[in-house]
Amino acid sequence: MSNALGVSPPVMINRIVDRLATPQGAQLAKVALLTAKLENAVQEETAQSAAASPDGEGKAPVVDSGAVVDRLI
């Protein structure tokens, strides 16, 4: 099994769903919930970055690996 750095974000979300032992009938809903949670976390990070920036422009975190997904969710 590879580490979180070598895993794509959608695969990491699926791994989290599996890790939580989500029943099969609820897995799709859990994936949607975690995807929305990830999007909200990205927006919050962007807002915090904008608040700290002198020009008011926030930078969104790059969600390019499973490690970033694991950190944000």
C-alpha positions as CSV (number, residue, x, y, z in Angstrom):
1,M,0.0,0.0,0.0
2,S,1.4,3.4,-0.9
3,N,1.7,6.4,1.3
4,A,-0.7,9.3,1.3
5,L,1.7,11.4,-0.9
6,G,1.3,9.0,-3.8
7,V,-2.4,8.8,-3.7
8,S,-4.8,11.0,-5.7
9,P,-7.5,13.0,-3.8
10,P,-10.5,10.9,-5.0
11,V,-8.7,7.7,-4.0
12,M,-7.9,9.1,-0.6
13,I,-11.6,10.0,0.0
14,N,-12.5,6.5,-0.9
15,R,-9.9,5.2,1.5
16,I,-11.3,7.4,4.3
17,V,-14.8,6.0,3.6
18,D,-13.4,2.5,3.8
19,R,-11.4,3.3,7.0
20,L,-14.6,4.5,8.6
21,A,-16.3,1.1,7.9
22,T,-19.2,2.8,6.2
23,P,-21.9,0.4,5.2
24,Q,-22.1,-0.3,1.4
25,G,-25.5,1.4,1.0
26,A,-24.1,4.6,2.5
27,Q,-20.7,4.8,0.8
28,L,-21.8,7.1,-2.0
29,A,-23.4,9.5,0.4
30,K,-20.3,9.5,2.6
31,V,-18.1,10.2,-0.5
32,A,-20.3,13.1,-1.3
33,L,-20.2,14.4,2.3
34,L,-16.4,14.2,2.4
35,T,-16.0,15.8,-1.0
36,A,-18.2,18.7,0.2
37,K,-16.2,18.9,3.5
38,L,-13.0,19.1,1.5
39,E,-14.4,21.9,-0.7
40,N,-15.4,23.8,2.5
41,A,-12.0,23.3,4.0
42,V,-10.4,24.7,0.8
43,Q,-12.6,27.7,0.9
44,E,-11.8,28.3,4.6
45,E,-8.1,28.0,4.0
46,T,-8.5,30.5,1.1
47,A,-10.4,32.9,3.3
48,Q,-7.7,32.7,6.0
49,S,-5.1,33.3,3.5
50,A,-7.0,36.4,2.2
51,A,-7.3,37.7,5.7
52,A,-3.6,37.5,6.3
53,S,-2.7,38.9,2.9
54,P,-2.0,42.7,2.5
55,D,-3.9,42.9,-0.8
56,G,-6.8,40.8,0.4
57,E,-6.2,38.1,-2.2
58,G,-6.2,34.6,-0.8
59,K,-4.4,31.6,-2.3
60,A,-6.3,28.3,-2.4
61,P,-4.3,25.3,-1.2
62,V,-3.4,22.9,-4.0
63,V,-5.2,19.6,-3.4
64,D,-2.9,17.3,-5.4
65,S,-2.3,14.4,-3.1
66,G,-4.0,12.3,-0.5
67,A,-1.9,13.8,2.3
68,V,-3.5,17.2,1.6
69,V,-6.9,15.6,1.7
70,D,-6.1,13.9,4.9
71,R,-4.9,17.2,6.4
72,L,-7.9,19.2,5.3
73,I,-10.6,16.7,6.2
